[in-house]
Amino acid sequence: MRFPLDRIVALGLSVLLGVVPVEAQVAGQHPDSRFLVRAARESEVRLSGPPSSAPTLMDAAVLARIGSEDGDAANVFGDMVAAAILDDSTIAIIDGSASEVRLFTRTGRHLQTFGRAGTGPGEFRGAVAMARAPDGALIVADTRRLLQYFYPKGRGFEYRRTVPLSVAVRSLCFLGNTLFVNGSSFDDSKVIRVLDQDGRVVRAFGEVYRSGNALLNYQAGQGRLACDAERQLVYHMAGSLLGEVRAFRPTGEEVWRVHVSDYRTNRIQEQSGGGVQVVRSPTGSHVAGGLVLLPGRGLLAQWMLLTRAQMEAKDLPTEVHSVVIDPETGRPTYVGTGIPLLKDNRTDLVLAFSAELVPQLEVRRARGSRGAL
């Protein structure tokens, strides 16, 4: 079964912003608990109520602020789609509006910009995620069903090759030499796929939603991945339709599932004559914000709340709710709204994101990388 790309994109934006098409007779409503794929070990968490003490993750002092309203063009962003700490001194940021990848030092000095809007080698039409490969390559996923490989050259990178894919990748990470991607397909409802060096799917595993509507399963399966080398686990965080995080072994065995019991979302209603319509949630809608490993502390899952007013104005959400999950047991702890949205975290650096005025990253030193919450 195949669906037009414009229909897929339109559904994704509608789920997030609550754009409501013309009324029609209703045949089914989603998400529906009957279609949720259950796990052997499950926990629940609420994004409300009194929070536990939030861990101290970073110094108050800011090493650099990347992103400004005007000035140097390299420091002005339309949309910080993804950001990653590549090594001890280099930070990579995807600007989705400009279809570029920009490199900076940890002190905010611009090093290089590569890529541009287009369909040729090294160009992007929808760069959405990136990961550093064991051989040093920076792999950038494009919604055109491509992976583009850029290899180190001096203090920057140069384009080397493009790998075509059979799935649309939204997130990717490595465990050793093995590449895991969140790649949705209409042929099955698996959410994680292992790719070889030529982009072929070696195996697929993990399901979160299994309904009779392939388009909705596709939407529910889109999300974020994080790879945990210490515990040999792959984590999947669902996108806008569902509030949950799951842990899998590289072989595909599911270890645990964390479910957000008070997750707010727009409802997708199937129409008896075909197609869907989206009905806005009257109390706002949550959306997946970030999934980041905290060395020595656990897994940080963050959801943003898009209020009804923000939906109406088509603004970005600003309220960030954080949950720290014990990777061994799947036990979640709600820690409130005191932690900014994190894009990446390494042993000594943290990237904190804000979009209240303009898209901006704060680079800070990490604190207390070992120890209990």
N, C-alpha and C positions, 0 to 999 in steps of 0.2 A: 504493500500500500504506500502511495506517495502523496504528499501534500505540498501545495505551492509555498515557497519560502515567504511570500508576503502574508499569507494567511497565518503562518507560524509566528512571524514577528508581531503581527497585529494582535494575536491572542496573548502573547507574552506581555505586551505593553498594556493591553486591556486589563489583564489580571492585576498588574501593579497599580495602574492609575484609576481603574474603575470606569473606563469608558463604556457607556451602555448603548448597544445597538438598538434597533427598532424592536418593539415588543413582538413576541411570538408565542405560540402555544408551547408549553414546557413539557419535555419528555423525561428529563432527569436532571438532578442537581449535584454538583461536585464542589468540594471534596465530599465523599460519602464514606463513612467508616466501614461499610461493607467491602470496599475495594482496597482498603489499607492492608498491606502485607505485614503480618504480625511477626514478632521475633520471640525467641525462646526466653531472652532476658530483657525486660523492659522497665524503664523508670519514667516518672513524670516530673515535670518542673513547671512552675508558673512564672510568668514575666511580670509579676505584680506582687504586692504585699511587702512585708519587711525583709530587706535583703541581709544576707550574711556579710561579714566584713570583706571588702574587696582586697585582693592582694596588691601589694605595692610593686608595680611592674617597671617603673621608669623614674629617673631623676626629674625633678621639677625644671632644671635648667635645660634649655633647648639648644642643641648643637647647630641646627639649621632649620629654616622654614623654606620649603620648596613650593612655589606657587604664589603668584601675585596678580593684582588686578591690571597692572600695566608695567611698563619698563621693558627689560630684555625679553624678546619674544620666546626664548628658550624657557623662561620662567613663568610664562602665561599659559594656563591649561584650560581647555574647554571641558574635559571630562577625564579624570584620573581613573581609568578603567581598572588598572591593576598596578601594584608596586611591589618590588621585591628587593631584598638585600642580597646581592650576588656574591660578595665576599666582604672582607673586613672594611673595605673603603669605597665600594661602588654600589650605587642604588639605581635600579632601573624602573622607569615609570612608562606605562602605556597611556598616551593621550588618544582617546577614542575619537574625539572631534577632529583632530589633525591627522589621524592615522599614522602616528609616529611613536617610536620608542626613544626616550631621552635618558641619558646617563648622567649621574651627578656623583660627586664625592660626598662623604658623610658630613662635610661642612657646607654642602649646598652649591659647590662650584660645578658649573655645567661642563661636561666632558665631550659629549657627542650626541647627535640626533641622527637616527637612521630610520628608513622607511618613509613612505608617503602614500597618499590615497591613489589607488590604482589596482590593476589586476595583473601586473607583470611581476617578474621575480623580485623578491624583497619589498614588494608593495602590499598594502593592506586595504581591504574593504570593510573589515570588521574584526580587528584584533581584539581579543577578549581575555586572554590569559597567557602566562609564560612560565617557564621552568628552566632551571639550569641543569643540563645533562652532565653525567659523570665525566664525559670527555671534554667538558668546558664549554660546549655549545649553549647558546641561549635559544630556546625553542619558543616560538610565538605561535599560538593557535589563532586561526582566522576563521570566521563563520562561513567562509567559502568552502569549508571542509578541506582545509590545508593546514599543515604544520610547516613553518619556515624556520630554517636553521641558520643562525648567525654565529660565527666563530671568532674567538679573541684575535685582535690585531692591535698591538700597542696597548693603549688604555681603553680601547673601544672594541667594536665588533664589526665584522664584514659579512655580507650575505654569502652563503655557500650553496644551499640547495633547498628545494621545496618538495614536500612529501604529500601527495594527495591522499584523502581519507574517504572512507565509506560512511562516516558518521560526523555529526556536527559537534565539535568539542567545545565545552564551556569552561573546563578546568583541568589541570594536569599536574602530576607530581611523580617523583621517582622514589623507588625503594631499591637501593643498589643500582643495578643497570636496567631494572625493569620499569617501563613507563606505564603509568596508570592514567586513564583519562575518564572524565565524566562526558560520555558521548551518547546522547539519546538517539534512538532509532525508531522508526515506525514498524519495523519488522518484529521487534520484541520490546519488552519493558525493562530490560536490564539497565542499570545506571552506571556501572563501572566496566571498562574494557581495558584489556592489556594489549598494547601495540608492539609490533616488532619494529626494526629499524626502517622498514619500508612502508610503515603505516598500516600494515595488515593486522586485523584483529586476531589475536592468539586465543583469547578466551574472554567471555563476558559473564558477569555475575551481579547479583544484588538487584532486588526489586523493592519498590516502595508503594506503588499504586498499580493495581491490575484491574482495570475496568474494560468494558467492551468498546471503548472509544480510544483508538490509538493516538489521536491528537492530544487528548487529555493525559494519557499515560506519558507521552513525550514531554508535555509541559511539566508534569509532576516530577519527572526524572531529572530535569535540569537542576544543577546545583553546584556546590563547591566541594573540592577534595583537599585533604591534607594527608601526607604520608609520615608515618612515625617509624623511623629506622630503629629506634631503641626497642620498641615492642613489636615491630613487624606487623603494623596495622595500617589499614587505609580507612580514613574517615570520610563519610559523605554527608553533607548538609543539604537538605532539600531547599529549593528556591522559594518562590512567592506563594505557591499553592498549599504547601504543607509546612508545619513547624516541627522539625525533627532532625536528629543527627544519628547516624548509624556507624558502627565499627565492623570492619571485615578483615579477615585474614587474607593474605595474597592469593590463597587458593580459592577464595570465594565464600568460605564459611562465615556466617554472620555471628558476631560476638555479643553485641548488645545494641539496644535502640533507646534513645531518649526522646520522649514525646512532650511537646509544649501543650499543656492542657487548656490554656486560655489563649491560644493562638487566634488572632483575628485575621480574616481573609475575605476577599471578595468571593462571591459565589458564582460559579460557572454553570449556566443552565443550558442543557441540550434542547434543541428545538425539534419538534416532531417531524418537520420537513427537512431536517438536516441543518448543520451549522450550530453555533453556540451564541449565547449572549452573556454578558457579564453584569451582575448586579452589585453595586457598591455596598460595602459593609457600612452600616450606619455609625459604627464606632471606630472607624479607621482600619487600616490593614498593616499587618507585619510583613516584613520582607527580610530575607537572609542578608546579613551584613558582612560577617567575616567568620572564618574558621582558622585559628592560628594556634600552633603548639607553643606552650609556655614551658621552657626547660625546667624540670624539677617541680612543676606545679600541676600540670595537666593540660587539658584541651580547652581553649577559650572559644565559645560559640556566641556570636553576637547577632541580635535581630534588631532592626530599626522599625519604629512605628510611624507609618504614614497616616497623619490625621485626615479627617474628612475635609478640612479646610485646605490642606496641602494637596489632596486629590483634586479638589475643585480648581485650585490654582496651578496644578501640574508642577508643584514644587517638589524638591527632594526631601526625604525624611531627615529629621535632625535628632530625634530621641533614640538613644542607643541602649538596649537592654543586654546585659552580659550574664552568661552562665559559664561556670568552670566545671568541667566534667573530669572525673577520675578515669583515666584511660583503661585501667585494669578492670574496674567493676562497672563502669558506666553510670556511677552515681553522680547526679548533677547538683550543683549548688548555685542558687540565684544570688548574684552579687550586686544587683542594682544597675543604676545608670551612671555611675561615677567613672567608668573607664571609657575613654574615647574609642572610636572605631579604629581597630588596628588592622593595618594592611600586611605587616610582616613583623616577625620577631626572631632575633638570633641571640646568641649567647651574650653579646654586649650592646646590641642596638635594637631599638623599637621604632617602627614607623606608625605614627598616629595620624589619622585622616580627619579633615574637617571640610565642610562645604557650606558653612553658614554665610560667608561672604563670597569667597571664590574657592575653587578646589585647591586645597593646600595640604602638604605633608609636614608634620613636625618630626624631626630626627632627634631622638633622645637616647641617652645611655640606659641600658637595662639595669635593673636593680634586683638583688635577691634571687638570682637565677636558680638557686637550690633551696630546698626546704619545703615544709608543709604550708598549707594555706593558713 
